[in-house]
Structures are given as C-alpha cells and as structure tokens.
C-alpha cells in the first residue's frame, strides 16, 4: 500500500456539480458518498453532503451496532475481503468536507439539525484524492480526531480499529507511524485555526437551489 498517491490531472469540477467520493480498498469500493462540489482547486477541494443523501456502505454478514455500523467489517475487510454494499441515509444535518488533494487527511464539519450551531470538527485520516470521472477516490485509514467546536478540546476516535488494521498487517510499522504523525500534525493545524482550515467555514451555508445528490448507476466500477 502506498500512502502517498498523487491526484491525477483531470478536468476540474465546477461549484454545484454532483460527484461521488468513494473509499476504495484493494480495488473494491467500500463506501460511496454522493456530494456537491463547493470548490475544486489545486490547493483545496471542498464538498458538501446534504441531509438524507443516500450513501452506500460496506457491511459484512455479521451483526451491527445500534447506529447500523458493521462491528465486524474490519476483520472481513482485512482478512476475508468479504463485504456487501447497502444503501443508507446520511444521518447528520449535513457535512462539509475540506481536503488538500495530496494530504493524508481531511477536515469535516458537522452541524446540528438546523445548522445553527457547529457540532464538531472531525479530522479524518484518509489517502490523497485520486480524481475519477465520478469525483474522487480515497481510502479511510481508520484513525480520526474529534475536535470541539471551540477547538480547545479533542479526542482520538477508532483507535481500536486502527490497532486491528496494524495487527492484520494492513499497515507497516513505518506507515502506522506516518498515520499517527499525520493525525498530530492535522490537530495542530486545526487547533491553531490555520487557513484554509480555519473557522471561517463555520459561517458557510449551502446554496438553497442545490438538490440532494444521487448515485450513478455504475458507482461500483473502479
């Protein structure tokens, strides 16, 4: 696995374009998130997932937790390469995703149901974007950081899944160290309110004319 895979040089998307952002693991689609382009530049890609967007998520045949998340997906994904894709509704009020294309992380903004207050900042450790005809492909690297709205407190998330991935050999020791270092570096950027990941995005709101994005019929083709 290469953690640093440069984005391809394809035509850029325009604000308002509907795209999909997929997590792809070893040639198989793991998640599909229909999104709307806010901006697409060499420095920053910003996309929006509205409430009630239909997304596709990989699950195994095992039991799920109360949020519908497959509690055994990691073992199946890493060892058996065995999961099926199911359709679900995006359950937050809407999510803004900020990504420097070649970085190993993205910053997500979660609001409350009325978008009156920011619920949290969310640092997602993910592979550099690869541009596709659909939108972008990446790969979620399990480790995340949840940051309070005022950026004064935070907690790591999914450390157990990250440890399981390491134990299964999905990461080398060097790659695991790079993921941890990336999380720490991203946290310092967010804590310091450094552009373009600063609090100006709290005031952003979607265009009222935007429709909920849909899934293309051939979303599974890699």
C-alpha positions as CSV (number, residue, x, y, z in Angstrom):
1,X,0.0,0.0,0.0
2,X,1.2,3.5,-0.9
3,X,0.0,6.2,1.5
4,X,1.1,8.9,-0.9
5,X,-0.6,8.6,-4.3
6,X,-0.8,11.8,-6.3
7,X,-4.1,13.1,-7.7
8,X,-4.5,12.6,-11.4
9,X,-4.6,15.6,-13.8
10,X,-8.2,15.5,-15.0
11,X,-10.6,18.4,-15.6
12,X,-11.7,20.2,-12.5
13,X,-15.3,20.2,-11.3
14,X,-17.4,23.4,-11.0
15,X,-19.2,24.6,-7.9
16,X,-22.6,22.9,-7.7
17,X,-21.5,19.8,-9.7
18,X,-22.7,16.5,-8.2
19,X,-20.0,14.0,-7.7
20,X,-19.3,10.9,-5.6
21,X,-16.4,10.4,-3.2
22,X,-15.6,6.7,-2.7
23,X,-13.4,4.8,-0.3
24,X,-11.7,2.1,-2.3
25,X,-9.8,-0.7,-0.7
26,X,-7.6,-3.0,-2.8
27,X,-9.7,-2.4,-5.9
28,X,-13.1,-2.7,-4.3
29,X,-15.5,0.1,-3.4
30,X,-16.1,0.2,0.4
31,X,-18.2,3.4,0.7
32,X,-19.9,5.8,-1.7
33,X,-20.8,9.4,-0.7
34,X,-22.7,11.5,-3.2
35,X,-21.6,15.1,-2.7
36,X,-21.8,18.5,-4.2
37,X,-18.7,20.5,-5.2
38,X,-18.2,23.7,-3.3
39,X,-14.7,24.4,-4.7
40,X,-12.1,22.4,-6.6
41,X,-8.7,24.0,-6.8
42,X,-5.1,22.6,-6.6
43,X,-4.9,23.8,-3.0
44,X,-8.3,22.8,-1.7
45,X,-11.3,20.6,-2.6
46,X,-14.5,21.3,-0.6
47,X,-17.6,19.1,-0.9
48,X,-21.0,19.0,0.7
49,X,-23.1,16.0,1.8
50,X,-26.7,17.1,2.4
51,X,-29.0,15.6,5.0
52,X,-30.9,12.5,3.7
53,X,-28.4,11.8,0.9
54,X,-28.4,8.1,0.0
55,X,-24.9,6.7,0.6
56,X,-23.5,3.2,0.0
57,X,-21.7,1.4,2.9
58,X,-19.9,-1.9,3.0
59,X,-21.1,-4.3,5.6
60,X,-20.3,-7.9,6.4
61,X,-22.9,-10.5,7.2
62,X,-22.3,-10.1,10.9
63,X,-24.4,-8.2,13.4
64,X,-24.4,-4.4,13.5
65,X,-24.3,-1.9,16.3
66,X,-27.2,0.5,17.2
67,X,-26.0,3.0,14.6
68,X,-26.2,0.4,11.9
69,X,-22.4,0.3,11.6
70,X,-21.0,-3.2,10.9
71,X,-19.0,-4.1,14.0
72,X,-17.1,-6.9,12.2
73,X,-16.3,-5.1,9.0
74,X,-12.6,-4.6,9.9
75,X,-12.0,-8.3,10.2
76,X,-13.8,-9.1,7.0
77,X,-12.3,-6.2,5.1
78,X,-8.7,-7.0,6.2
79,X,-8.8,-10.8,6.2
80,X,-11.6,-12.2,4.2
81,X,-12.1,-9.3,1.7
82,X,-15.8,-10.0,2.2
83,X,-18.5,-7.4,2.4
84,X,-21.6,-6.3,0.7
85,X,-22.8,-2.8,-0.1
86,X,-26.0,-1.5,1.4
87,X,-27.9,1.8,0.9
88,X,-28.3,4.1,3.9
89,X,-29.4,7.7,4.5
90,X,-26.8,10.3,5.6
91,X,-27.9,10.8,9.2
92,X,-26.3,14.2,10.1
93,X,-27.7,17.6,9.3
94,X,-25.1,17.9,6.5
95,X,-21.4,17.6,6.3
96,X,-18.8,19.8,4.7
97,X,-15.5,18.1,3.8
98,X,-12.3,20.0,3.2
99,X,-9.3,18.3,1.6
100,X,-5.9,19.4,0.4
101,X,-5.8,17.0,-2.5
102,X,-2.4,15.3,-1.8
103,X,-2.7,15.4,2.0
104,X,-3.2,12.3,4.2
105,X,-6.2,13.9,6.0
106,X,-9.4,15.8,5.5
107,X,-11.4,18.1,7.8
108,X,-15.1,17.5,8.2
109,X,-17.6,20.0,9.7
110,X,-20.8,18.6,11.4
111,X,-23.6,20.9,12.3
112,X,-26.7,20.4,14.5
113,X,-30.0,19.6,12.8
114,X,-30.8,23.2,11.9
115,X,-27.3,24.2,11.0
116,X,-27.5,26.9,13.7
117,X,-24.5,25.6,15.7
118,X,-21.4,23.6,14.8
119,X,-21.4,20.2,16.5
120,X,-17.8,19.4,15.9
121,X,-14.7,19.5,13.7
122,X,-13.6,16.0,12.6
123,X,-10.2,15.1,11.3
124,X,-10.4,12.1,9.1
125,X,-7.1,10.4,8.1
126,X,-7.6,9.4,4.5
127,X,-5.4,8.8,1.4
128,X,-4.7,11.6,-1.1
129,X,-7.6,12.0,-3.6
130,X,-7.5,10.3,-6.9
131,X,-9.6,12.1,-9.4
132,X,-12.1,9.9,-11.4
133,X,-14.9,10.5,-13.8
134,X,-17.3,10.2,-10.8
135,X,-15.4,12.5,-8.5
136,X,-12.7,11.3,-6.2
137,X,-11.4,8.1,-4.7
138,X,-9.6,7.8,-1.4
139,X,-9.1,5.3,1.4
140,X,-10.1,5.8,5.0
141,X,-7.2,4.9,7.3
142,X,-9.3,4.3,10.4
143,X,-7.8,6.8,12.9
144,X,-9.8,10.0,13.4
145,X,-9.8,13.0,15.8
146,X,-13.0,14.7,17.0
147,X,-12.4,18.3,17.9
148,X,-14.8,20.5,19.9
149,X,-16.4,23.5,18.2
150,X,-14.2,25.9,20.1
151,X,-11.1,23.8,19.1
152,X,-10.0,23.7,22.7
153,X,-10.5,20.0,23.4
154,X,-10.3,16.9,21.3
155,X,-10.3,13.1,21.4
156,X,-9.0,10.3,19.2
157,X,-11.6,8.0,17.6
158,X,-11.4,4.5,16.2
159,X,-8.1,3.7,17.8
160,X,-9.3,0.1,18.2
161,X,-9.9,-0.2,14.5
162,X,-6.6,1.3,13.7
163,X,-4.9,-1.2,16.1
164,X,-6.7,-4.0,14.4
165,X,-5.6,-2.9,11.0
166,X,-2.0,-2.8,12.2
167,X,-2.2,-6.2,13.7
168,X,-3.7,-7.6,10.5
169,X,-0.7,-6.2,8.5
170,X,-2.5,-3.6,6.5
171,X,0.0,-1.0,7.7
172,X,3.7,-1.5,8.1
173,X,5.3,0.0,11.2
174,X,6.5,2.9,9.2
175,X,3.1,3.6,7.7
176,X,1.4,3.3,11.0
177,X,3.8,5.9,12.4
178,X,3.1,8.1,9.4
179,X,-0.7,7.9,10.1
180,X,-0.2,8.9,13.8
181,X,2.1,11.7,12.8
182,X,-0.4,12.9,10.3
183,X,-3.1,13.0,12.9
184,X,-0.9,15.0,15.2
185,X,0.1,17.5,12.5
186,X,-3.6,17.9,11.4
187,X,-4.6,18.5,15.0
188,X,-2.0,21.2,15.4
189,X,-3.3,22.9,12.2
190,X,-6.9,22.8,13.4
191,X,-6.0,23.9,16.9
192,X,-4.1,26.9,15.6
193,X,-7.0,27.9,13.3
194,X,-4.7,27.9,10.3
195,X,-6.1,28.7,6.8
196,X,-7.7,27.1,4.8
197,X,-8.9,25.0,7.7
198,X,-9.9,28.0,9.9
199,X,-13.2,28.9,11.5
200,X,-14.4,30.9,8.5
201,X,-16.1,27.7,7.3
202,X,-18.5,27.7,10.3
203,X,-20.4,30.5,8.6
204,X,-20.6,28.7,5.3
205,X,-24.1,27.6,4.1
206,X,-25.2,25.6,1.1
207,X,-26.9,27.0,-1.9
208,X,-30.7,26.7,-1.4
209,X,-31.1,25.6,-5.0
210,X,-28.9,22.6,-4.7
211,X,-30.7,19.3,-5.0
212,X,-29.7,16.2,-2.9
213,X,-27.1,14.4,-5.0
214,X,-27.8,10.9,-6.3
215,X,-25.9,7.8,-7.0
216,X,-24.8,7.0,-10.6
217,X,-25.8,3.5,-11.8
218,X,-22.2,2.3,-12.3
219,X,-20.8,3.6,-9.0
220,X,-19.1,0.3,-8.3
221,X,-16.8,0.4,-11.3
222,X,-13.2,1.2,-10.2
